[in-house]
Amino acid sequence: MTWLQRYRVRHFLHFSFWWVPVGWMLAAIVAVRIVRWIDQQTRWSLLDIAAGGAQAILGVLSSSMLTFLVFAVSSLLLVVQLASAQLTPRIIAFAFSTRRIKVCVGVFVFSYTFALAALGRVEGQSVPQLLVFVAVLSNLISIGLFFWFVQFVGTSLRPVSILQSVWEAGQRIIDAVYPGLPDGKNLARLPADLKSLPASSRIVARRGDSGAFLAFSARKLARVAEEADCVIELIPQVGDFVSRADPLFRIYPEQSTIDDAALHQMVAFGSERTLEQDSTFAFRIMIDIASRALSPAINDPTTAVLALDQIHRLLRHVGQKQLEPGRVFDARGKLRLVYPTPQWEDFVVLAVSEIRLFGAGSIQIPRRLRAMLEHLIQVLPDERAPALRQELVLLHSGVERDYADAEVRRRAETGDRQGIGGSFLRRPD
C-alpha cells in the first residue's frame, strides 16, 4: 500500500461519520450471538421475565430507541448547522470528526440494534434472560449518555470551546512543522543551500484533479531523492490550491532518473484544507470566526476578542519557534528535500490584517490588537519585532482615519486585553 493510499484510509476514518454507526450496528449483531451463547451455557435467570413480558419490553425499547436515535442525530445536525452559520462553515467537518460524538451515536445505534435483534430471539416460551437484561441495560446507559451528549454538544460548539480546540490543533501542527526553537542566529539559511544545487532542473507537473494541497510524506520523498541521488523541491505550500498541470516538483539535476508517478503517490490533495499539516489553517479558522462576528449582520465584537485571545496565544507559540524553510537531509547530511513553509511575517500579516480592517468600527478591536502586538514585542525574540511594529503603525493609521474625536482616538489606541474593561492601573500614561 502506498503512502497516499494509507493517507486516504486515515483521512476517511477520521473525517467520515457514517462508518461509526455502521460498525456499532455490526458489533451489536455479534454481541447478541455472544450473549445468547453465554445465556445458554449459564441458564441465567436473575430477572425471570416471561415471554410476553420480554416481547413487550424489547418491542417498546426497540421502537422508542429508534425515535430516540433520530432525535439525537437531528439535534446534532441542527446544532452544528446553527454553530457553523454563527461561526464558520469550517467547523462542520471539525464537529463530525470529534471522537466523543462518534462514540455516543455509536452507543445509541448499538442499543437499538441489540434490542431489535434480541426481540427476534424470543420464541414461544423460551426467553433468553441475559439477552433481555443486556438490552435493558444498554438502553438505560444510552439514556444517561444522551443527557451528557446534549451537554457536550451544546458546550463544545460554543465560540470559546471551538476556538480553544482549534488552538490546540494549531499548536500540534506548528510543533510538527517547526520543531526547533530560535537560536538567535540567521533564521533562513536555505538560500545558501540552494546555491549549491545544480543549475539545471526539471519540473514535474500535477497530473491528477485540481484541489487543495493537504499533506505530503517528507520521509518518503527524501528517501526517493536519496535513491536517485538528487534533490527534490516541493513547489506549492501545504494549503495552496493546485490546478491540474501546475508545477508540483522541481528535480535537481535535470537528468535525474526518478519515477514521476511514484512522486504523485507521496502527496495528497482534497477539496478543502484540513488541520493536519497546514500550519496556517488554524489561524484561518479563528480569523474567519472573528471576521464573521464583526460583520454588520452579526455585530458581535466580544466573540472577535475571544478569537484574538487564541490568536494571541498561537502567534506567541509560533514566534518562539525556529521558522526555517522545510529541509530534509539524508544520513550523510546531504540535502534531499526542500519544501516551503510560512515565515514569521506571513503569520503576523495573516493574524492581524483582516481583523484590523473588519474591526475598524469597533473600539474593542484596535484596543485588543494593540495589547496583543505590544505584548508580543516584549516577550518574543528581537528578530520578531519589526513585523509586529509594522502592524502597530498600520493600526495607528487606521485609528487616526476612523475616529475623529481626539478622546475616542486616545481610548482606541490604549491596549486592553479585554477589548474594553481592563483596568487603567495596568497601563502606562
ZIBEL-V195633 format. One record per backbone hydrogen bond with DSSP energy under -0.5 kcal/mol. NH is the residue of the N-H (numbers start at 1). CO is the residue of the C=O. If there is no record, write none. Layout:
# ZIBEL-V195633
nh=NH co=CO
nh=NH co=CO
This chain:
# ZIBEL-V195633
nh=4 co=265
nh=6 co=2
nh=7 co=3
nh=8 co=4
nh=9 co=5
nh=10 co=6
nh=11 co=7
nh=12 co=8
nh=13 co=9
nh=14 co=10
nh=15 co=11
nh=16 co=12
nh=20 co=17
nh=21 co=17
nh=22 co=18
nh=23 co=19
nh=24 co=20
nh=25 co=21
nh=26 co=22
nh=27 co=23
nh=28 co=24
nh=29 co=25
nh=30 co=26
nh=31 co=27
nh=32 co=28
nh=33 co=29
nh=34 co=30
nh=35 co=31
nh=36 co=32
nh=37 co=33
nh=38 co=34
nh=39 co=35
nh=40 co=36
nh=41 co=37
nh=42 co=38
nh=43 co=39
nh=44 co=39
nh=54 co=50
nh=55 co=51
nh=56 co=52
nh=57 co=53
nh=58 co=54
nh=59 co=55
nh=60 co=56
nh=61 co=57
nh=62 co=58
nh=63 co=59
nh=64 co=60
nh=65 co=61
nh=66 co=62
nh=67 co=63
nh=68 co=64
nh=69 co=65
nh=70 co=66
nh=71 co=67
nh=72 co=68
nh=73 co=69
nh=74 co=70
nh=75 co=71
nh=76 co=72
nh=77 co=73
nh=78 co=74
nh=79 co=75
nh=80 co=76
nh=81 co=77
nh=82 co=78
nh=83 co=79
nh=84 co=80
nh=85 co=81
nh=86 co=82
nh=87 co=83
nh=91 co=88
nh=92 co=89
nh=94 co=90
nh=95 co=91
nh=96 co=92
nh=97 co=93
nh=98 co=95
nh=102 co=98
nh=103 co=99
nh=104 co=100
nh=105 co=101
nh=106 co=102
nh=107 co=103
nh=108 co=104
nh=109 co=105
nh=110 co=106
nh=111 co=107
nh=112 co=108
nh=113 co=109
nh=114 co=110
nh=115 co=111
nh=116 co=112
nh=117 co=113
nh=118 co=114
nh=119 co=115
nh=120 co=116
nh=121 co=118
nh=122 co=119
nh=123 co=121
nh=123 co=126
nh=126 co=123
nh=127 co=125
nh=128 co=126
nh=129 co=127
nh=132 co=128
nh=133 co=129
nh=134 co=130
nh=135 co=131
nh=136 co=132
nh=137 co=133
nh=138 co=134
nh=139 co=135
nh=140 co=136
nh=141 co=137
nh=142 co=138
nh=143 co=139
nh=144 co=140
nh=145 co=141
nh=146 co=142
nh=147 co=143
nh=148 co=144
nh=149 co=145
nh=150 co=146
nh=151 co=147
nh=152 co=148
nh=153 co=149
nh=154 co=150
nh=155 co=151
nh=156 co=152
nh=157 co=153
nh=158 co=155
nh=162 co=158
nh=163 co=159
nh=164 co=160
nh=165 co=161
nh=166 co=162
nh=167 co=163
nh=168 co=164
nh=169 co=165
nh=170 co=166
nh=171 co=167
nh=172 co=168
nh=173 co=169
nh=174 co=170
nh=175 co=171
nh=176 co=172
nh=177 co=173
nh=178 co=174
nh=182 co=320
nh=192 co=189
nh=193 co=189
nh=193 co=190
nh=194 co=190
nh=195 co=191
nh=196 co=192
nh=196 co=193
nh=197 co=194
nh=202 co=251
nh=204 co=249
nh=205 co=203
nh=206 co=246
nh=211 co=242
nh=212 co=270
nh=213 co=240
nh=214 co=212
nh=214 co=268
nh=215 co=268
nh=217 co=266
nh=218 co=216
nh=221 co=217
nh=222 co=218
nh=223 co=219
nh=224 co=220
nh=225 co=221
nh=226 co=222
nh=227 co=223
nh=228 co=224
nh=229 co=226
nh=230 co=225
nh=231 co=252
nh=232 co=336
nh=233 co=231
nh=233 co=250
nh=234 co=232
nh=234 co=338
nh=235 co=233
nh=235 co=248
nh=239 co=213
nh=240 co=237
nh=242 co=211
nh=242 co=240
nh=243 co=241
nh=245 co=206
nh=246 co=243
nh=248 co=204
nh=249 co=204
nh=250 co=233
nh=251 co=202
nh=252 co=231
nh=256 co=253
nh=258 co=256
nh=260 co=258
nh=263 co=259
nh=264 co=260
nh=265 co=261
nh=265 co=262
nh=266 co=263
nh=267 co=264
nh=268 co=215
nh=270 co=212
nh=276 co=274
nh=277 co=214
nh=278 co=274
nh=279 co=277
nh=281 co=278
nh=282 co=278
nh=284 co=280
nh=285 co=281
nh=286 co=282
nh=287 co=283
nh=288 co=284
nh=289 co=285
nh=290 co=286
nh=291 co=287
nh=292 co=288
nh=293 co=289
nh=294 co=290
nh=295 co=292
nh=298 co=295
nh=299 co=295
nh=300 co=293
nh=303 co=300
nh=304 co=300
nh=305 co=301
nh=306 co=302
nh=307 co=303
nh=308 co=304
nh=309 co=305
nh=310 co=306
nh=311 co=307
nh=312 co=308
nh=313 co=309
nh=314 co=310
nh=315 co=311
nh=316 co=312
nh=317 co=313
nh=318 co=314
nh=319 co=315
nh=320 co=316
nh=320 co=317
nh=321 co=318
nh=322 co=180
nh=323 co=321
nh=324 co=322
nh=326 co=339
nh=328 co=337
nh=330 co=334
nh=333 co=330
nh=336 co=328
nh=337 co=328
nh=338 co=232
nh=339 co=326
nh=340 co=234
nh=347 co=343
nh=348 co=344
nh=349 co=345
nh=350 co=346
nh=351 co=347
nh=352 co=348
nh=353 co=349
nh=356 co=352
nh=357 co=353
nh=358 co=354
nh=359 co=355
nh=360 co=357
nh=362 co=359
nh=363 co=361
nh=365 co=362
nh=366 co=362
nh=367 co=363
nh=368 co=364
nh=369 co=365
nh=370 co=366
nh=371 co=367
nh=372 co=368
nh=373 co=369
nh=374 co=370
nh=375 co=371
nh=376 co=372
nh=377 co=373
nh=378 co=374
nh=379 co=375
nh=380 co=376
nh=384 co=381
nh=385 co=382
nh=386 co=382
nh=388 co=384
nh=389 co=385
nh=390 co=386
nh=391 co=387
nh=392 co=388
nh=393 co=389
nh=394 co=390
nh=395 co=391
nh=396 co=392
nh=397 co=393
nh=398 co=394
nh=399 co=395
nh=400 co=396
nh=401 co=397
nh=402 co=398
nh=403 co=399
nh=404 co=402
nh=409 co=405
nh=410 co=406
nh=411 co=407
nh=412 co=408
nh=413 co=409
nh=414 co=411
nh=415 co=413
nh=416 co=367
nh=419 co=416
nh=420 co=418
nh=426 co=423
nh=427 co=424
